[in-house]
Amino acid sequence: MEPAGQPFDDFRALLEALPGADTPALAAARKRNSILTKPEGALGRLEEIAMWLAAWSGRPPAVNRPMVAVFAGNHGIAAKGITPYPATVTQQMVGNFEKGGAAINQICASVDLSLKIFDLALDYPTGDITVEPALSERDCAATMAYGMEAVAGGVDLLCLGEMGIGNTAIAAAICHGLHGGSAAEWVGPGTGAEGEMLERKIAAVEQAVTLHKDHLADPLELLRRLGGREFAAIAGAIIAARMQKVPVLLDGYAVTAAAAVLKAINPSALDHCMIAHVSAEPGHLKLIQKLGKTPLLALGMRLGEGTGAALAASLVKSAAACHTGMATFEEAGVSGRS
């Protein structure tokens, strides 16, 4: 009798066999782009976005069912005095989302995006990563599977966001574990930590990575030891989006840190993802550079909630509309380039 597979085995198999870009759809989009009524390259990154949509959706660029998914989780490390806000704020903000009172609600309404909030066992914070793993392998894998379910229902653009008091410390720990350097290079103020509180935050991240250092060569093991439920769910959602041909916009530091775990396993794992914006959290820019990506926006934001991704979705929608709605030179009776 063969031994049962380990909880992460299915995810390892998926990440080893990710589908690539749809080259016929990309070729068709490039051909149309070359005959639209504009000078070549005149729309700059909007043209790049349209090609990206075609490549990773497998059809002409279109955004008809965009969704913002916000995953909310609580962290044991928050009890270490590393954040100005108590962990109860996570649950309170989830209630605010549900009542339509948060910034993300207003942005989604203004640019016509659907919004789903995922409460990830907020009454049960993950383990304090300075003294124990955040999650068991089984719990981490189950949460990744739960995140995969967020991509159901015909979504054609997935904007990923999060909510979780203390999760910029978790993001910093993941980045420190993946990319080295010092904890201070990856830790920022988050919701407003400064002075002694910021020093405690840096020390906590250093302590956590030191505690788990012998187990961090495996990125999924790193995720379950240093991560949290929203990080695991986001990772699962990114994988599911790839399998279902759904392009993804990544929000801020926490979302990008979760995504970085997947790239550490498969260098092509984030090819269907764009970074929506660079946040004011200093570690985010450093991580974006490590990932080799260029954010769409730089607005000095550091709110989370998927706000940057939702704003960037308006650019993606505009890129698709320009590509599909513009006339060709022939259709418009406009002379082409000689």
C-alpha positions as CSV (number, residue, x, y, z in Angstrom):
1,M,0.0,0.0,0.0
2,E,1.5,3.3,-1.1
3,P,1.6,6.1,1.5
4,A,-0.9,8.9,1.3
5,G,0.3,12.1,-0.4
6,Q,1.3,15.1,1.7
7,P,-1.1,18.1,1.8
8,F,1.1,20.2,-0.4
9,D,1.7,17.6,-3.1
10,D,-1.2,18.6,-5.3
11,F,-0.1,22.3,-5.3
12,R,3.5,21.2,-6.2
13,A,2.1,19.3,-9.1
14,L,0.0,22.2,-10.3
15,L,2.9,24.6,-10.0
16,E,5.2,22.3,-12.0
17,A,2.7,22.1,-14.9
18,L,1.2,25.6,-15.2
19,P,-0.3,26.4,-18.6
20,G,1.5,29.0,-20.7
21,A,0.2,32.0,-22.6
22,D,-2.2,31.5,-25.4
23,T,0.0,32.3,-28.4
24,P,-2.7,32.4,-31.1
25,A,-4.8,34.9,-29.1
26,L,-1.8,37.0,-28.5
27,A,-0.8,36.9,-32.2
28,A,-4.4,37.9,-33.2
29,A,-4.3,40.8,-30.7
30,R,-0.9,42.0,-32.0
31,K,-2.2,41.9,-35.5
32,R,-5.3,44.0,-34.7
33,N,-3.2,46.4,-32.6
34,S,-1.0,47.1,-35.6
35,I,-3.9,48.4,-37.7
36,L,-5.8,50.5,-35.2
37,T,-6.1,54.2,-35.8
38,K,-3.1,55.4,-33.8
39,P,0.7,55.5,-34.3
40,E,2.4,52.3,-33.3
41,G,2.9,52.3,-29.5
42,A,1.0,55.6,-29.0
43,L,-1.0,54.1,-26.1
44,G,2.1,53.0,-24.3
45,R,1.4,50.5,-21.5
46,L,-2.3,50.3,-22.4
47,E,-1.2,48.4,-25.4
48,E,0.9,46.1,-23.3
49,I,-2.1,45.5,-21.0
50,A,-4.3,44.6,-23.9
51,M,-1.7,42.1,-25.2
52,W,-1.4,40.7,-21.6
53,L,-5.2,40.2,-21.4
54,A,-5.2,38.4,-24.7
55,A,-2.3,36.1,-23.8
56,W,-3.7,35.1,-20.5
57,S,-7.4,34.9,-21.2
58,G,-7.1,33.2,-24.5
59,R,-9.5,35.6,-26.3
60,P,-9.7,39.1,-27.6
61,P,-9.0,41.6,-24.8
62,A,-12.2,42.1,-22.7
63,V,-13.1,42.8,-19.1
64,N,-16.8,41.9,-18.5
65,R,-16.8,40.3,-15.1
66,P,-14.0,41.8,-13.0
67,M,-14.0,41.0,-9.3
68,V,-12.1,42.2,-6.3
69,A,-11.5,39.4,-3.7
70,V,-10.4,40.6,-0.3
71,F,-9.2,37.9,2.1
72,A,-9.1,38.7,5.8
73,G,-7.0,36.9,8.4
74,N,-5.7,37.4,11.9
75,H,-2.2,36.8,13.1
76,G,-0.8,35.7,16.5
77,I,2.2,38.1,16.0
78,A,-0.2,41.1,16.4
79,A,-0.2,40.5,20.1
80,K,3.5,41.4,20.2
81,G,2.8,45.1,20.3
82,I,3.9,45.7,16.7
83,T,0.9,47.6,15.4
84,P,-1.1,50.6,16.7
85,Y,-4.4,48.7,16.1
86,P,-5.8,45.7,18.0
87,A,-6.5,42.5,16.0
88,T,-10.3,43.1,16.6
89,V,-10.1,45.8,13.9
90,T,-9.8,43.1,11.3
91,Q,-13.3,41.8,12.1
92,Q,-14.6,45.3,12.4
93,M,-13.3,46.3,9.0
94,V,-14.8,43.2,7.5
95,G,-18.1,44.4,8.9
96,N,-17.4,47.8,7.4
97,F,-16.8,46.2,4.0
98,E,-20.0,44.3,4.2
99,K,-21.9,47.5,5.0
100,G,-20.3,49.4,2.1
101,G,-18.4,51.9,4.3
102,A,-14.8,51.3,3.3
103,A,-12.6,52.9,0.6
104,I,-12.7,49.7,-1.5
105,N,-16.5,49.8,-1.6
106,Q,-16.4,53.3,-3.1
107,I,-13.7,52.5,-5.6
108,C,-15.5,49.3,-6.7
109,A,-18.8,51.3,-7.1
110,S,-17.1,54.0,-9.1
111,V,-15.4,51.7,-11.6
112,D,-18.1,49.0,-11.7
113,L,-16.3,46.1,-10.0
114,S,-17.9,43.3,-8.0
115,L,-16.5,42.8,-4.5
116,K,-16.3,39.6,-2.4
117,I,-15.0,39.5,1.2
118,F,-13.6,36.2,2.6
119,D,-13.5,35.9,6.4
120,L,-10.8,33.4,7.2
121,A,-11.5,32.2,10.7
122,L,-10.9,35.6,12.3
123,D,-11.8,34.3,15.7
124,Y,-8.8,32.0,15.5
125,P,-5.5,33.9,14.8
126,T,-2.7,31.9,13.3
127,G,0.2,30.9,15.5
128,D,2.7,33.6,16.7
129,I,5.5,33.0,14.1
130,T,8.1,34.2,16.6
131,V,7.6,31.0,18.7
132,E,5.7,28.5,16.4
133,P,4.6,28.0,12.8
134,A,1.6,30.1,11.6
135,L,-0.2,27.0,10.3
136,S,0.0,23.3,10.0
137,E,0.7,22.0,6.5
138,R,-2.8,20.6,6.4
139,D,-4.4,23.9,7.4
140,C,-2.2,25.9,5.0
141,A,-3.1,23.6,2.1
142,A,-6.8,23.7,3.0
143,T,-6.7,27.5,3.0
144,M,-5.0,27.5,-0.4
145,A,-7.7,25.3,-1.7
146,Y,-10.3,27.7,-0.3
147,G,-8.6,30.6,-2.0
148,M,-8.9,28.7,-5.3
149,E,-12.6,28.7,-5.0
150,A,-12.7,32.5,-5.2
151,V,-12.1,32.3,-8.9
152,A,-15.4,30.5,-9.6
153,G,-18.3,32.0,-11.5
154,G,-16.9,33.3,-14.7
155,V,-14.6,36.0,-13.4
156,D,-12.4,37.4,-16.2
157,L,-10.2,39.8,-14.2
158,L,-9.3,39.0,-10.6
159,C,-8.1,41.8,-8.3
160,L,-6.6,40.5,-5.1
161,G,-6.7,42.3,-1.8
162,E,-6.4,41.6,1.9
163,M,-7.2,42.8,5.4
164,G,-5.3,41.7,8.5
165,I,-3.9,43.6,11.4
166,G,-0.2,42.7,11.6
167,N,0.1,41.4,8.1
168,T,2.8,43.8,6.9
169,A,5.0,42.1,9.5
170,I,4.0,38.8,8.0
171,A,4.8,40.1,4.5
172,A,8.2,41.3,5.7
173,A,8.9,37.9,7.3
174,I,8.1,36.1,4.0
175,C,10.2,38.5,2.0
176,H,13.1,38.3,4.5
177,G,12.8,34.5,4.4
178,L,12.7,34.3,0.6
179,H,15.2,37.0,-0.3
180,G,17.5,37.5,2.6
181,G,18.9,40.8,3.6
182,S,18.1,42.2,7.0
183,A,14.7,42.4,8.7
184,A,15.0,46.2,8.8
185,E,15.1,46.3,4.9
186,W,11.7,44.6,4.7
187,V,9.9,46.0,7.6
188,G,7.9,49.3,7.3
189,P,5.4,51.2,9.4
190,G,2.3,49.3,8.2
191,T,-0.7,51.0,9.8
192,G,1.6,53.5,11.6
193,A,4.2,51.7,13.7
194,E,7.1,54.1,14.6
195,G,9.7,54.5,17.3
196,E,9.9,51.6,19.8
197,M,6.9,49.9,18.2
198,L,8.7,49.8,14.8
199,E,11.8,48.4,16.5
200,R,9.7,45.7,18.1
201,K,8.3,44.9,14.7
202,I,11.7,44.6,13.2
203,A,12.9,42.4,16.1
204,A,9.8,40.1,15.8
205,V,10.4,39.6,12.1
206,E,14.1,38.8,12.7
207,Q,13.2,36.4,15.5
208,A,10.6,34.6,13.4
209,V,12.9,34.1,10.4
210,T,15.8,32.9,12.7
211,L,13.4,30.5,14.4
212,H,12.3,28.9,11.2
213,K,15.5,29.3,9.1
214,D,16.2,25.6,8.8
215,H,12.9,25.0,7.0
216,L,12.7,27.9,4.6
217,A,14.3,26.4,1.5
218,D,10.9,25.0,0.5
219,P,8.7,28.0,-0.4
220,L,5.4,26.2,0.6
221,E,6.9,25.3,4.0
222,L,8.0,29.0,4.3
223,L,4.4,30.0,3.5
224,R,2.9,27.9,6.2
225,R,5.5,28.8,8.9
226,L,5.8,32.5,8.3
227,G,2.5,33.3,6.5
228,G,-1.1,33.4,7.4
229,R,-4.5,32.4,6.1
230,E,-5.0,35.4,3.8
231,F,-1.5,34.8,2.3
232,A,-2.3,31.1,1.7
233,A,-5.7,31.9,0.2
234,I,-4.2,34.5,-2.1
235,A,-1.6,32.0,-3.3
236,G,-4.4,29.5,-4.0
237,A,-6.4,32.1,-5.9
238,I,-3.4,33.0,-8.1
239,I,-2.9,29.3,-9.0
240,A,-6.6,28.8,-9.8
241,A,-6.7,32.0,-11.9
242,R,-3.8,30.6,-14.0
243,M,-5.6,27.3,-14.5
244,Q,-8.8,29.1,-15.5
245,K,-7.2,31.7,-17.9
246,V,-8.0,34.6,-15.6
247,P,-5.5,37.5,-15.6
248,V,-4.7,38.8,-12.1
249,L,-4.0,42.2,-10.6
250,L,-1.9,42.1,-7.4
251,D,-2.5,44.8,-4.8
252,G,0.0,45.9,-2.2
253,Y,2.8,44.4,0.0
254,A,0.9,41.5,1.6
255,V,-0.6,40.3,-1.7
256,T,2.7,40.6,-3.6
257,A,4.5,38.7,-0.8
258,A,2.0,35.8,-1.1
259,A,2.6,35.8,-4.8
260,A,6.3,35.8,-4.4
261,V,6.1,32.4,-2.7
262,L,4.8,31.0,-6.0
263,K,7.5,32.6,-8.1
264,A,10.1,31.0,-5.8
265,I,8.7,27.6,-6.9
266,N,8.2,28.3,-10.6
267,P,9.8,31.4,-12.2
268,S,6.8,31.7,-14.6
269,A,4.1,31.4,-11.9
270,L,3.3,35.1,-12.0
271,D,3.3,35.7,-15.7
272,H,-0.5,36.1,-15.7
273,C,-0.2,38.7,-13.0
274,M,0.4,42.4,-13.0
275,I,1.4,44.5,-10.0
276,A,-1.4,47.1,-9.6
277,H,0.5,49.7,-7.7
278,V,3.6,50.3,-5.6
279,S,2.6,51.1,-2.1
280,A,4.2,53.5,0.4
281,E,5.4,50.5,2.4
282,P,9.1,50.5,1.6
283,G,9.5,46.7,1.3
284,H,6.9,46.6,-1.5
285,L,9.1,48.4,-4.0
286,K,12.1,46.2,-3.1
287,L,10.0,43.1,-3.6
288,I,8.6,44.3,-6.9
289,Q,12.1,44.8,-8.1
290,K,13.0,41.3,-7.0
291,L,10.0,40.0,-9.1
292,G,11.1,41.9,-12.1
293,K,7.8,43.7,-12.6
294,T,6.7,47.3,-13.2
295,P,3.6,48.5,-11.3
296,L,0.8,50.2,-13.1
297,L,0.3,53.0,-10.6
298,A,2.3,54.8,-7.9
299,L,-0.1,56.9,-5.8
300,G,1.6,56.7,-2.4
301,M,-1.2,54.4,-1.1
302,R,-0.8,51.9,1.8
303,L,-4.3,51.0,2.7
304,G,-4.6,47.4,1.4
305,E,-8.2,46.2,0.9
306,G,-7.5,45.7,-2.8
307,T,-7.8,49.5,-3.4
308,G,-4.8,49.8,-5.6
309,A,-5.8,46.7,-7.6
310,A,-9.3,48.1,-8.1
311,L,-8.0,51.4,-9.3
312,A,-5.7,49.6,-11.7
313,A,-8.6,47.6,-13.0
314,S,-10.0,50.8,-14.5
315,L,-6.9,51.0,-16.6
316,V,-7.2,47.4,-17.7
317,K,-10.8,48.0,-18.7
318,S,-9.8,51.1,-20.6
319,A,-7.0,49.1,-22.4
320,A,-9.5,46.4,-23.4
321,A,-12.0,49.0,-24.6
322,C,-9.5,50.8,-26.7
323,H,-8.3,47.6,-28.3
324,T,-11.7,46.3,-29.2
325,G,-13.6,49.5,-29.8
326,M,-11.2,51.5,-31.9
327,A,-11.6,51.5,-35.6
328,T,-8.9,50.2,-37.9
329,F,-7.4,52.5,-40.5
330,E,-9.5,50.8,-43.2
331,E,-12.7,51.0,-41.2
332,A,-12.2,54.7,-40.5
333,G,-11.0,55.6,-43.9
334,V,-7.8,57.0,-42.4
335,S,-4.6,56.7,-44.3
336,G,-2.1,54.4,-42.7
337,R,1.6,54.9,-42.3
338,S,3.5,55.1,-45.5
